[in-house]
Amino acid sequence: MLVLGGRSEIGLAVARKLVDGERKFVLAARRSGDLDDEEASLRRAGASEVARVEFDADDVARHREVLDAVVAEHGPLETVVVAFGILGDQERAERDAAHAMAVIHTDYVAHVSILTELANLLRAQGSGQLVVFSSVAGVRVRRANYVYGSAKAGLDGFASGLADALHGSGVRLLLVRPGFVIGRMTEGMSPAPFSSTPEQVATATVRALRRGRGEVWVPPVLRPVFFLMRLLPRAIWRRMPR
Ligand SMILES: NC(=O)c1ccc[n+]([C@@H]2O[C@H](COP(=O)([O-])OP(=O)(O)OC[C@H]3O[C@@H](n4cnc5c(N)ncnc54)[C@H](OP(=O)(O)O)[C@@H]3O)[C@@H](O)[C@H]2O)c1
């Protein structure tokens, strides 16, 4: 099992729930020498083999090389959790085009690149499962976080289409749509209604993986809530908080 963004709270929580006797884990992250806590948390959960690999998602030119090196060293990929991402600073991104581009690059462009490479690799293997984190922020983009939201909207569309393209190939893609998650990424922000924790997102993700589902909303009530949100008039929607 490979976690891309090996320091991600949600990605690690998913990995811990997938520990079983035989599964090997690879944590792919920037500053891969500095993953002692993450490795220890997997070992405490029962993992016996945890490897690390240096991975900068923004360095898209090296994506295939990194994936090939993981397969060459550790064998075929069974489950790949694509868990890297940044929230960015919306206020700054509204004025600083370079910052807006950085958010879009990590949260959308780098995902398009790595998911395309992963799809090629897993198709050739004839098996495997991908976990992708979208967000309700992308279901209907809000004025208050439209840069991050637009990246998630793009990613949601891309991953949905890719899941359909993979149908029948032996490779599955699970698209996870969490709401506000109380954790490192949202530190200092007041939780939105229907918030969850990384553990709750991970529990829902693993249950959906085991059931072979293609999509999961966390918590599930967000699906009908966002169905209605789409119908709200623009004049109200533009005042919605993040
Ligand atoms: N938290 C939420 O409220 C929430 C809600 C909905 C969806 N999601 C999505 O769920 C996914 C996981 O989020 P999380 O809550 O687990 O966040 P997190 O704990 O902040 O983890 C995100 C990880 O992405 C890594 N990362 C960022 N840019 C990278 C790059 N260029 N190369 C490699 N790694 C990079 C960070 O690594 P470093 O340690 O090197 O910075 C960080 O460990 C993200 O896609 C996020 O957008 C989160």
The ligand as an SDF file (V2000), in Angstrom:
LIG
                    3D

 48 52  0  0  0  0  0  0  0  0999 V2000
   -8.7060   18.5560    6.1820 N   0  0  0  0  0  0  0  0  0  0  0  0
   -9.8390   18.8970    5.5570 C   0  0  0  0  0  0  0  0  0  0  0  0
  -10.6620   19.7080    6.0450 O   0  0  0  0  0  0  0  0  0  0  0  0
  -10.1760   18.2520    4.2460 C   0  0  0  0  0  0  0  0  0  0  0  0
  -11.5110   18.2960    3.7920 C   0  0  0  0  0  0  0  0  0  0  0  0
  -11.7990   17.7290    2.5510 C   0  0  0  0  0  0  0  0  0  0  0  0
  -10.7980   17.1510    1.7920 C   0  0  0  0  0  0  0  0  0  0  0  0
   -9.5090   17.1350    2.2720 N   0  0  0  0  0  0  0  0  0  0  0  0
   -8.4770   16.5760    1.4130 C   0  0  0  0  0  0  0  0  0  0  0  0
   -7.9750   15.3690    1.9700 O   0  0  0  0  0  0  0  0  0  0  0  0
   -6.6060   15.2000    1.5680 C   0  0  0  0  0  0  0  0  0  0  0  0
   -5.7630   14.9210    2.8120 C   0  0  0  0  0  0  0  0  0  0  0  0
   -5.8560   16.0400    3.6880 O   0  0  0  0  0  0  0  0  0  0  0  0
   -5.4060   15.9950    5.2300 P   0  0  0  0  0  0  0  0  0  0  0  0
   -6.5520   16.5180    6.0400 O   0  0  0  0  0  0  0  0  0  0  0  0
   -4.8290   14.6770    5.5490 O   0  0  0  0  0  0  0  0  0  0  0  0
   -4.2940   17.1370    5.2070 O   0  0  0  0  0  0  0  0  0  0  0  0
   -2.8130   17.1950    5.8360 P   0  0  0  0  0  0  0  0  0  0  0  0
   -2.7430   16.4190    7.1020 O   0  0  0  0  0  0  0  0  0  0  0  0
   -2.4720   18.6480    5.8510 O   0  0  0  0  0  0  0  0  0  0  0  0
   -1.9500   16.4240    4.7530 O   0  0  0  0  0  0  0  0  0  0  0  0
   -1.6840   16.9250    3.4880 C   0  0  0  0  0  0  0  0  0  0  0  0
   -0.2940   16.4620    3.1390 C   0  0  0  0  0  0  0  0  0  0  0  0
   -0.0240   16.8320    1.7960 O   0  0  0  0  0  0  0  0  0  0  0  0
    1.3640   17.0080    1.7190 C   0  0  0  0  0  0  0  0  0  0  0  0
    1.7770   17.8240    0.5800 N   0  0  0  0  0  0  0  0  0  0  0  0
    1.3770   19.0780    0.2430 C   0  0  0  0  0  0  0  0  0  0  0  0
    2.0250   19.4720   -0.8600 N   0  0  0  0  0  0  0  0  0  0  0  0
    2.8380   18.4460   -1.2260 C   0  0  0  0  0  0  0  0  0  0  0  0
    3.7690   18.2600   -2.2710 C   0  0  0  0  0  0  0  0  0  0  0  0
    4.0010   19.2170   -3.1890 N   0  0  0  0  0  0  0  0  0  0  0  0
    4.4350   17.0860   -2.3400 N   0  0  0  0  0  0  0  0  0  0  0  0
    4.2270   16.1220   -1.4360 C   0  0  0  0  0  0  0  0  0  0  0  0
    3.3710   16.2310   -0.4040 N   0  0  0  0  0  0  0  0  0  0  0  0
    2.6870   17.3950   -0.3040 C   0  0  0  0  0  0  0  0  0  0  0  0
    1.7620   17.6990    3.0120 C   0  0  0  0  0  0  0  0  0  0  0  0
    3.0940   17.3540    3.2140 O   0  0  0  0  0  0  0  0  0  0  0  0
    4.1570   18.1870    4.0740 P   0  0  0  0  0  0  0  0  0  0  0  0
    4.0940   17.5510    5.4070 O   0  0  0  0  0  0  0  0  0  0  0  0
    5.4250   17.9780    3.3420 O   0  0  0  0  0  0  0  0  0  0  0  0
    3.6840   19.6310    4.0630 O   0  0  0  0  0  0  0  0  0  0  0  0
    0.7920   17.0790    4.0190 C   0  0  0  0  0  0  0  0  0  0  0  0
    1.3980   16.0620    4.7610 O   0  0  0  0  0  0  0  0  0  0  0  0
   -6.2400   16.4860    0.8160 C   0  0  0  0  0  0  0  0  0  0  0  0
   -6.4160   16.2730   -0.5780 O   0  0  0  0  0  0  0  0  0  0  0  0
   -7.2780   17.4820    1.2850 C   0  0  0  0  0  0  0  0  0  0  0  0
   -7.4930   18.5300    0.3420 O   0  0  0  0  0  0  0  0  0  0  0  0
   -9.1740   17.6480    3.4780 C   0  0  0  0  0  0  0  0  0  0  0  0
  1  2  1  0
  2  3  2  0
  2  4  1  0
  4  5  1  0
  4 48  2  0
  5  6  2  0
  6  7  1  0
  7  8  2  0
  8  9  1  0
  8 48  1  0
  9 10  1  0
  9 46  1  0
 10 11  1  0
 11 12  1  0
 11 44  1  0
 12 13  1  0
 13 14  1  0
 14 15  2  0
 14 16  1  0
 14 17  1  0
 17 18  1  0
 18 19  2  0
 18 20  1  0
 18 21  1  0
 21 22  1  0
 22 23  1  0
 23 24  1  0
 23 42  1  0
 24 25  1  0
 25 26  1  0
 25 36  1  0
 26 27  1  0
 26 35  1  0
 27 28  2  0
 28 29  1  0
 29 30  1  0
 29 35  2  0
 30 31  1  0
 30 32  2  0
 32 33  1  0
 33 34  2  0
 34 35  1  0
 36 37  1  0
 36 42  1  0
 37 38  1  0
 38 39  2  0
 38 40  1  0
 38 41  1  0
 42 43  1  0
 44 45  1  0
 44 46  1  0
 46 47  1  0
M  CHG  2   8   1  16  -1
M  END
$$$$
